[in-house]
Amino acid sequence: MLKKIKWYIKRLSVMSYRELIYRFYEYYEQKIFFIQYKFKLGVCSSRIFPYKEFVFVNSSTRCLPLLKWSSISAVDRQNILNGKHFCFSWEWQWSDSKDIWNISLENGNKWPAIYYSKIVYRQGNKIGDLRLVWEPSRLQQLVDLSLLVDIDDGVFADSVSEKITQEFEHWVDCNPFLIGVHYISSMECSLRLLSVIISFDNIRAHNKVSTDTWGVLLSFVWSNANYVSKRISLYSSAGNHTIAECTGLLYAAVLFPEFKEACQWKLVAEEILFSEFERQINSDGGGIEQAFCYQAFILDLFGLVIKLYESHNLVIPEALLCLHKTSCGFLNSFAGGYEGLPNVGDSDNGYALSKYLNIIWDENYCNDGLVVFDKTGYTVCNNSNINQQIVFDHGSLGMSPSFGHGHADALSVILKMGEESILIDPGTYTYTGDAKWREYFRSTRAHNTVTVNGLDQSKQESSFIWSKPFSSELFNNDTSDGILRLLAYHDGYKELGIRHWRGLVVFPGGHIIVWDFIDGKNSFDLQLNWHLGSQVEQNKSTYRMHTALGSVDLHIDGGEVEIHQGDVEPIMGWRSHKYGVKTPISTLSAKCHTALPTTFTTRLFFDDESINDEIIWREISVLKGWII
């Protein structure tokens, strides 16, 4: 109870006066919802609608435009047909068991079938991580199934239509409206709406949907859309959830205008969506949440709205279309698809609709050279000659006021050689699971940067709230003589009288110098961490990693170096390549207790071609001169 009270106090601390009024109104609405549910006064999902009046039900042709999809391999195709859905690193198998939708993937525990607001689900609950049980109930496996309708001249059409209908109706039967964990988040309801609407539109041409199923679908759409319309995430809760909720609501409103509430749904969702998308995407295309996974998520969602509006001759402001295009360019600068995105900020490996949706990635994008995103705070250097990518993070903590999906990763560096990760961001692992692991993976020591006295650059107040956010800025950059020089700083330790400067020097052959200058007074415990994507061999003071493109040697001056791998007291030497899964890695830590100012110097060089000491000191002198 005390922990719950503390959480509410922290949550209230980031709310404005206007939000408190809105929260009171929302609380009142939910009480009304509960009373209506309790006495069956019109919120039941089994409400009957005259299906013959709905164009979406009676149309013989698609109501939505064809979308661009990535190809599905023969193995994936067979898994989809067999009802196998890969959730993170777990295999989820469809069955007609009543409990299939409410079993926690990581431990087999069952979530209770009670009114959604009565379920204890936050961090510290006794069942598991809520995000893991939500994944299959997004019903995105139905979308994947529907993509097989037209493959091989429609040979799978009958079985696909039957499987989609069976699985959808089973979900509705097993999850009565407002009962269970799948109604806790209105975003989940909205993502389900998208999956169901698009899946049934994809199979309609084969006329395999019965009138009874159309009736179930109409009740499902109305009840969920009506529910979402009353629970849109606003104020301090606004973020990617808001974009998802409005997208699902717009699909329901535009495709089912026969519902008397549809006009109001559209007015509300459109106004919020347009203003939120403009707020959440910076002018340089980066996302203010400082989480690449979620930026791809909202770009897919807004892209789906663009396609919907185009097919129904509806208008989206040109400025937002341009912003969407710019933001797609931002992500394409880092990767050509979901799998290649750097693990910056939180990531739950979720999709807006399906991992096969391919509307924001551009295979023809010129992903080479240096790009500085000043507003969002990233510099990416892609060198195609040596197949190297360097990402330098000089961005902010995230989306105020709670900064929920941001990590304390100021001045972190990520390095890839070809498809292999050398210096990595360890990832996210969990949201509502074990608190100590959630704390670690978003902490400063879990990133390739410097910690002071073991503290984070900002203060973790709860699993989704930070306080005392840092400021970070790229101070200078230069490429005039073919050598890339970057200098940035952050003030996350300003209460200790410290400013951390980091200089990055990249030579044409790919050799790298990272120079850390910790400026201040008095003595402190300092720790520079490098999280490695492959196994490391130690040769005296040099640490070697092997890649398909050759060896990478790393040398650190400025502290006593230790290798951590899979440590738990304290936690160090771990990565989470997919949500809910953690594995040991090698982490190099250079530690010292020293008076300030002081420095660390890290050198990365390739295939035994070391960097001449004289050149190193020359480049460091340039960086020092910029500071002075």
C-alpha positions in Angstrom: 0.0 0.0 0.0 2.9 2.4 0.9 4.5 1.7 -2.5 1.2 2.5 -4.2 0.8 5.8 -2.3 4.4 6.8 -3.3 3.6 6.0 -6.9 0.5 8.2 -6.9 2.5 11.1 -5.3 5.2 10.9 -8.0 2.6 10.7 -10.7 0.7 13.7 -9.4 4.0 15.6 -9.2 4.2 15.8 -13.0 0.6 16.8 -13.6 -0.5 20.4 -14.3 -3.6 22.0 -12.8 -5.5 21.4 -16.1 -4.5 17.7 -16.1 -5.8 17.3 -12.5 -9.2 18.5 -13.6 -9.1 16.2 -16.7 -8.1 13.2 -14.5 -11.0 13.9 -12.2 -13.3 13.9 -15.2 -11.7 10.7 -16.5 -12.1 9.1 -13.1 -15.8 10.1 -13.1 -16.3 8.7 -16.6 -14.7 5.4 -15.6 -17.0 5.1 -12.5 -20.0 5.7 -14.9 -18.5 3.0 -17.2 -18.4 0.6 -14.2 -21.9 1.2 -13.2 -23.2 0.8 -16.7 -21.2 -2.4 -17.0 -22.4 -3.7 -13.6 -26.1 -3.2 -14.4 -25.7 -4.0 -18.2 -26.8 -0.5 -19.2 -25.6 -0.4 -22.8 -21.8 -1.0 -22.7 -22.0 -4.7 -23.4 -20.0 -5.8 -26.5 -22.8 -8.1 -27.7 -25.0 -5.2 -28.8 -26.8 -6.0 -32.0 -26.4 -3.8 -35.1 -28.3 -4.1 -38.4 -25.4 -5.3 -40.5 -27.1 -4.6 -43.8 -26.8 -0.8 -43.1 -23.0 -0.9 -43.0 -21.0 -0.3 -46.2 -17.9 -2.0 -44.8 -19.9 -5.2 -44.2 -21.7 -5.3 -47.5 -19.0 -4.1 -49.9 -17.7 -6.7 -52.4 -14.4 -4.9 -52.9 -11.8 -3.6 -50.5 -12.6 -0.6 -48.4 -8.9 0.1 -47.8 -6.0 0.6 -50.2 -3.4 -2.0 -50.7 -0.4 -1.5 -48.4 3.2 -2.2 -49.1 4.4 -5.4 -47.3 7.8 -7.1 -47.0 8.0 -10.6 -48.4 7.2 -13.6 -46.2 9.6 -16.5 -46.3 8.3 -20.0 -46.8 9.2 -20.9 -43.2 7.3 -17.9 -41.8 4.4 -18.7 -44.1 4.1 -22.2 -42.7 4.4 -21.0 -39.1 1.6 -18.4 -39.7 -0.7 -21.1 -41.2 0.0 -23.4 -38.3 -1.0 -20.7 -35.8 2.6 -20.0 -34.5 3.2 -16.4 -33.5 6.7 -15.4 -32.3 6.3 -13.0 -29.4 9.7 -11.5 -28.6 11.7 -14.7 -28.0 8.8 -17.0 -27.1 6.7 -19.1 -29.5 3.0 -18.6 -28.9 0.8 -21.3 -30.3 -2.9 -20.6 -31.0 -5.3 -23.1 -29.5 -9.0 -23.1 -28.6 -8.1 -23.2 -24.9 -10.1 -20.6 -22.9 -7.0 -19.5 -21.0 -4.7 -19.0 -24.1 -5.1 -15.2 -24.1 -4.4 -14.6 -20.4 -1.3 -16.8 -19.8 1.9 -14.9 -19.1 4.6 -15.8 -21.7 7.6 -15.7 -19.3 6.3 -17.9 -16.5 2.9 -19.4 -17.4 1.0 -17.5 -14.7 -2.6 -16.7 -15.5 -4.0 -13.1 -15.3 -7.4 -12.9 -13.6 -10.7 -12.6 -15.5 -12.1 -9.8 -13.4 -13.1 -6.2 -14.2 -10.0 -4.5 -15.7 -9.5 -1.7 -13.2 -9.4 -4.2 -10.3 -6.3 -6.0 -11.6 -3.0 -5.3 -9.9 -0.6 -5.0 -12.8 2.1 -2.4 -12.0 5.7 -3.1 -11.1 5.8 -5.6 -8.2 2.7 -7.5 -9.1 2.8 -11.3 -8.5 1.9 -12.4 -12.0 4.4 -11.0 -14.5 5.2 -8.4 -17.0 1.9 -7.1 -18.5 3.5 -6.2 -21.9 4.2 -9.9 -22.5 0.6 -11.1 -22.1 -0.6 -8.2 -24.3 1.3 -9.2 -27.5 -0.8 -12.1 -28.8 -4.0 -10.2 -28.0 -3.1 -7.4 -30.3 -4.3 -9.9 -32.9 -1.6 -8.9 -35.4 -1.2 -12.6 -36.2 -4.6 -12.2 -38.0 -3.0 -9.5 -40.2 -0.2 -11.9 -41.1 -2.7 -14.6 -41.9 -4.7 -12.3 -44.1 -1.6 -11.6 -46.2 -1.6 -15.2 -47.3 -5.0 -15.0 -49.0 -3.7 -14.1 -52.4 -0.4 -16.1 -52.3 -0.1 -19.0 -54.8 -3.3 -18.1 -56.6 -5.4 -18.1 -53.5 -4.7 -21.7 -52.6 -4.8 -20.8 -48.8 -7.8 -18.5 -49.1 -10.4 -20.8 -47.6 -8.3 -22.0 -44.6 -7.0 -18.5 -43.9 -10.5 -17.0 -43.8 -11.6 -19.8 -41.5 -8.6 -19.4 -39.2 -9.1 -15.6 -38.9 -12.8 -16.0 -38.2 -12.2 -18.7 -35.6 -9.4 -17.0 -33.8 -11.2 -13.6 -33.7 -14.5 -15.0 -32.4 -12.6 -17.1 -29.8 -10.8 -13.9 -28.5 -14.2 -12.1 -28.2 -15.7 -15.1 -26.4 -12.8 -15.4 -24.0 -12.5 -11.7 -23.3 -15.9 -10.2 -22.4 -15.9 -6.5 -22.7 -14.0 -4.8 -19.9 -13.1 -8.1 -18.3 -9.4 -8.9 -18.0 -6.0 -7.4 -18.6 -6.6 -6.6 -22.3 -8.8 -3.6 -21.4 -6.3 -1.9 -19.0 -4.7 0.0 -21.8 -6.9 1.8 -24.4 -4.0 1.7 -26.8 -4.2 -2.1 -26.8 -7.9 -1.8 -27.7 -7.0 0.5 -30.5 -4.3 -1.7 -31.9 -6.8 -4.6 -31.9 -9.3 -2.5 -33.8 -6.7 -1.9 -36.5 -5.8 -5.6 -36.7 -9.3 -6.9 -37.0 -10.6 -4.2 -39.4 -7.6 -4.7 -41.8 -7.6 -8.5 -41.6 -11.3 -8.7 -42.5 -11.0 -6.2 -45.3 -8.1 -8.3 -46.7 -10.3 -11.5 -46.9 -13.6 -10.0 -47.9 -13.1 -10.7 -51.6 -13.4 -14.4 -51.0 -16.8 -14.1 -49.4 -16.0 -16.4 -46.6 -17.3 -14.2 -43.8 -20.7 -15.2 -42.4 -23.4 -12.7 -41.4 -23.0 -13.8 -37.8 -19.3 -13.0 -37.9 -20.0 -9.6 -39.4 -22.4 -9.0 -36.5 -19.7 -9.9 -33.9 -17.3 -7.6 -35.7 -19.7 -4.7 -35.6 -20.3 -5.1 -31.9 -16.5 -5.4 -31.3 -15.7 -2.3 -33.3 -18.4 -0.2 -31.6 -17.7 -1.2 -28.0 -13.9 -0.8 -28.4 -14.0 2.5 -30.3 -16.5 3.9 -27.9 -14.3 2.9 -25.0 -11.1 4.3 -26.6 -12.8 7.6 -27.3 -13.3 8.1 -23.5 -9.8 7.1 -22.6 -7.4 8.9 -24.9 -4.0 9.5 -23.3 -3.5 13.2 -22.8 -1.4 15.7 -20.9 1.5 14.0 -19.1 0.3 10.6 -20.5 0.5 11.8 -24.1 3.0 10.0 -26.3 3.0 7.1 -28.7 -0.1 5.7 -26.9 -2.0 8.8 -28.0 -1.1 8.3 -31.6 -2.1 4.7 -31.5 -5.5 5.4 -29.8 -6.4 8.1 -32.3 -5.4 5.9 -35.3 -7.6 3.1 -34.3 -10.4 5.5 -33.5 -10.1 7.1 -36.9 -10.2 3.8 -38.7 -13.4 3.0 -36.8 -15.0 6.4 -37.5 -14.1 6.6 -41.3 -14.9 3.0 -42.1 -18.1 2.7 -40.0 -19.8 6.1 -40.4 -23.1 4.4 -39.7 -22.4 4.4 -36.0 -24.1 7.5 -34.5 -20.9 8.3 -32.5 -18.6 8.0 -35.6 -18.7 11.7 -36.4 -17.7 12.7 -32.9 -15.0 10.0 -32.9 -13.5 11.5 -36.0 -13.6 15.1 -34.8 -11.9 14.2 -31.5 -9.3 11.8 -32.9 -8.3 13.9 -35.9 -7.7 17.1 -33.8 -5.7 15.2 -31.2 -3.7 13.1 -33.7 -2.7 16.1 -35.9 -1.6 18.2 -33.0 0.2 15.4 -31.2 2.1 14.2 -34.3 3.3 17.7 -34.9 4.4 18.0 -31.2 6.1 14.6 -31.1 8.3 15.0 -34.2 11.0 17.5 -34.2 11.7 19.7 -37.3 14.8 17.5 -38.2 12.6 14.4 -38.2 13.6 12.9 -34.8 11.1 11.9 -32.1 10.9 13.8 -28.8 10.5 10.5 -26.9 14.1 9.7 -27.7 13.2 6.1 -28.4 13.8 4.9 -32.0 11.5 1.9 -31.7 8.6 4.1 -30.7 9.3 6.6 -33.4 9.0 3.8 -36.0 5.8 2.8 -34.3 4.1 6.2 -34.6 5.4 6.7 -38.1 3.7 3.4 -39.2 0.5 4.5 -37.4 0.5 8.0 -39.0 1.4 6.3 -42.4 -1.7 4.1 -42.0 -3.8 7.3 -41.4 -2.3 8.8 -44.6 -3.3 5.7 -46.6 -6.8 5.8 -45.1 -7.4 9.4 -45.8 -6.1 9.1 -49.4 -8.5 6.3 -50.1 -11.4 8.3 -48.8 -10.5 11.7 -50.3 -9.9 13.2 -46.9 -7.3 15.9 -46.3 -4.3 15.9 -44.1 -2.4 19.2 -43.7 0.6 19.3 -46.1 2.9 20.3 -43.3 2.2 17.1 -41.5 2.8 15.0 -44.7 6.1 16.7 -45.1 7.0 16.1 -41.4 6.1 12.4 -41.8 8.4 12.2 -44.8 11.2 14.0 -43.0 10.8 11.7 -40.0 11.0 8.6 -42.2 14.3 10.0 -43.6 15.6 10.4 -40.0 15.1 6.7 -39.3 16.4 5.6 -42.7 19.6 7.4 -41.9 20.2 4.9 -39.2 18.8 1.7 -40.7 16.8 0.2 -43.6 14.3 -1.6 -41.4 13.2 -2.4 -37.9 15.9 -4.9 -37.1 18.8 -2.5 -37.8 17.6 0.4 -35.7 20.0 1.3 -32.8 18.5 0.4 -29.4 18.2 4.0 -28.3 15.7 4.6 -25.4 12.9 2.2 -24.5 11.9 -0.6 -27.0 9.3 -3.2 -26.5 9.8 -4.6 -30.1 6.1 -4.0 -30.8 4.6 -3.1 -34.2 1.8 -0.8 -35.2 0.2 -3.6 -37.4 2.7 -6.2 -38.4 6.5 -6.7 -38.8 5.8 -7.1 -42.5 4.3 -3.7 -42.9 6.8 -1.7 -45.1 5.5 1.9 -45.5 8.3 3.9 -43.8 11.4 2.2 -45.1 13.1 3.2 -48.3 15.5 0.7 -49.9 16.8 3.4 -52.2 17.7 5.8 -49.4 21.3 7.0 -49.7 22.6 5.8 -46.3 26.2 7.1 -46.5 28.2 10.0 -45.0 27.7 12.3 -42.0 24.4 13.6 -40.8 23.9 15.8 -37.8 20.4 16.1 -36.3 20.9 19.2 -34.1 17.3 19.4 -32.8 16.9 15.8 -31.7 20.5 15.4 -30.8 22.2 12.6 -32.8 25.1 12.5 -35.2 25.3 9.4 -37.4 28.3 8.6 -39.6 27.9 5.9 -42.2 31.1 5.0 -44.0 30.2 2.6 -46.8 33.9 2.2 -47.8 34.7 0.3 -44.6 31.1 -0.7 -43.7 31.1 1.3 -40.5 28.3 3.1 -38.6 28.9 5.4 -35.6 26.0 6.9 -33.7 26.8 9.7 -31.2 24.0 10.6 -28.8 23.9 14.2 -27.6 20.1 14.4 -27.3 17.8 15.2 -24.4 16.3 12.7 -21.9 13.0 12.5 -23.6 9.4 13.7 -23.6 8.5 16.0 -20.7 7.2 16.1 -18.1 7.8 12.4 -17.1 10.4 11.5 -19.8 8.9 7.9 -19.6 10.7 6.1 -22.5 14.0 8.0 -22.3 17.3 6.5 -20.9 20.1 8.3 -19.0 22.4 7.8 -22.0 23.8 11.3 -22.7 27.0 11.2 -24.9 26.7 7.5 -25.5 28.4 6.0 -28.6 27.2 3.0 -30.6 29.4 1.3 -33.2 28.6 -1.2 -35.9 30.9 -2.9 -38.4 28.8 -4.4 -41.2 26.0 -6.3 -39.5 27.9 -6.8 -36.3 27.5 -4.6 -33.3 30.8 -3.6 -31.6 29.7 -1.0 -29.0 26.1 -1.5 -28.1 23.2 -0.1 -26.3 22.1 -3.0 -24.0 18.3 -2.4 -24.6 15.3 -2.4 -22.3 14.4 -5.9 -21.0 11.3 -5.1 -18.9 8.7 -2.5 -18.0 6.6 -3.9 -15.1 8.8 -6.9 -14.2 11.6 -6.9 -11.6 12.3 -3.3 -10.6 16.0 -3.7 -10.3 16.3 -4.8 -13.9 14.1 -2.0 -15.1 16.3 0.4 -13.2 19.5 -1.0 -14.6 18.7 -1.1 -18.3 17.6 2.6 -18.3 20.5 3.7 -16.1 23.7 5.6 -17.1 25.9 2.7 -16.2 24.0 0.6 -18.8 25.2 2.9 -21.6 28.6 3.7 -23.2 29.3 6.8 -21.2 30.7 8.0 -17.8 29.0 7.7 -14.4 30.0 9.9 -11.4 29.7 8.4 -7.9 27.5 5.6 -9.4 24.7 8.1 -10.0 22.5 8.4 -13.1 22.6 11.6 -15.2 18.9 12.1 -14.1 16.9 10.7 -11.2 14.7 7.6 -11.6 11.5 8.3 -9.7 9.5 5.3 -11.0 9.6 2.8 -13.9 8.3 5.6 -16.2 9.1 8.8 -14.5 12.4 10.7 -14.4 13.2 14.0 -12.5 16.1 16.4 -12.8 16.5 15.9 -16.6 19.9 16.7 -18.1 20.7 19.0 -20.9 23.0 17.9 -23.7 24.4 19.7 -26.7 26.7 19.2 -29.7 29.2 22.0 -29.1 31.2 21.8 -32.3 32.0 19.6 -35.3 34.5 19.7 -38.1 35.4 17.6 -41.2 37.5 20.2 -43.0 40.6 18.0 -43.5 38.8 14.6 -43.9 39.0 13.8 -40.2 35.6 13.9 -38.3 35.8 15.8 -35.0 32.8 16.1 -32.7 32.6 17.7 -29.2 29.5 17.6 -27.0 28.7 18.0 -23.3 25.9 17.3 -20.8 25.1 18.8 -17.4 23.6 15.7 -15.7 26.0 16.1 -12.7 25.6 19.9 -12.3 24.5 19.5 -8.7 28.0 18.1 -8.1 29.6 21.0 -9.9 30.6 18.7 -12.9 30.3 19.0 -16.6 31.1 16.0 -18.8 32.6 16.8 -22.2 33.1 14.1 -24.8 35.1 14.5 -28.0 34.9 12.0 -30.8 37.6 11.8 -33.5 37.1 9.5 -36.5 39.8 9.0 -39.1 39.1 8.1 -42.8 40.2 4.5 -42.2 37.7 4.1 -39.4 40.0 4.4 -36.4 38.3 6.2 -33.5 39.4 8.3 -30.5 36.9 9.0 -27.7 38.1 11.6 -25.3 36.2 12.2 -22.0 36.9 15.3 -20.1 35.2 15.5 -16.7 35.4 19.1 -15.5 34.9 20.3 -11.9 36.4 20.4 -8.5 36.9 17.9 -5.6 37.3 14.2 -5.9 34.8 11.6 -7.2 34.4 8.0 -8.2 34.3 7.8 -12.0 33.4 4.9 -14.2 33.6 4.7 -18.0 31.7 1.7 -19.4 31.9 0.1 -22.8 29.3 -2.5 -23.5 30.5 -4.9 -26.2 28.5 -6.8 -28.8 31.0 -9.7 -29.1 33.4 -11.7 -27.0 36.6 -10.0 -26.0 40.2 -11.2 -25.6 42.6 -9.4 -23.3 46.2 -8.8 -24.3 47.8 -6.7 -21.6 46.0 -3.4 -21.7 44.4 -4.0 -25.1 41.0 -5.7 -25.6 40.3 -7.4 -28.9 37.0 -8.4 -30.6 36.8 -10.4 -33.8 34.3 -9.6 -36.6 33.7 -10.8 -40.1 35.4 -7.7 -41.3 38.5 -8.1 -39.1 39.7 -7.5 -35.6 38.8 -4.5 -33.5 41.2 -3.5 -30.7 40.1 -1.2 -27.8 42.5 0.5 -25.4 41.5 2.8 -22.4 43.7 5.2 -20.6 42.5 6.9 -17.4 41.4 4.2 -15.0 41.7 0.6 -13.8 39.9 -1.6 -16.3 37.8 -4.6 -15.4 35.7 -7.0 -17.5 32.2 -7.7 -16.2 30.0 -10.4 -17.6 26.6 -11.4 -16.3 27.2 -9.8 -12.8 24.2 -9.4 -10.5 25.7 -7.7 -7.4 25.7 -5.1 -8.8 24.2 -5.7 -12.1 26.7 -5.3 -15.0 27.5 -7.1 -18.2 24.0 -7.7 -19.7 22.0 -7.0 -22.8 18.4 -7.4 -23.9 18.3 -8.0 -27.7 14.5 -8.5 -27.5 12.0 -7.4 -24.9 11.7 -9.8 -21.9 15.0 -11.6 -22.7 18.4 -10.8 -21.2 21.8 -12.5 -21.9 25.3 -11.9 -20.5 27.7 -9.8 -22.5 31.2 -8.4 -21.9 31.3 -4.9 -20.4 34.6 -3.0 -20.0 34.7 -0.7 -17.0 37.5 1.8 -16.4 37.2 3.0 -12.8 39.1 5.6 -10.7 38.7 7.8 -7.7 40.4 11.1 -8.5 40.4 14.8 -8.2 38.8 16.8 -11.1 39.4 17.8 -13.8 40.4 14.5 -15.3 40.2 12.6 -18.5 39.6 9.1 -20.1 41.0 8.4 -23.6 39.6 5.4 -25.5 41.2 4.2 -28.8 39.5 1.8 -31.2 41.6 0.6 -34.1 41.4 -2.2 -36.7 43.5 -5.1 -37.9 46.5 -4.1 -35.8 46.8 -0.7 -37.3 47.3 1.4 -34.1 47.0 5.2 -33.9 50.2 7.1 -33.5 50.5 8.7 -30.0 51.6 12.0 -31.6 48.4 12.1 -33.7 46.3 11.3 -30.6 47.7 14.2 -28.6 47.3 16.5 -31.6 43.6 15.7 -31.9 43.0 16.0 -28.2 44.7 19.4 -28.3 42.2 20.5 -30.9 39.3 19.4 -28.7 40.8 21.1 -25.7 41.2 24.3 -27.7 37.5 24.2 -28.6 36.6 24.0 -24.9 38.9 26.8 -24.0 
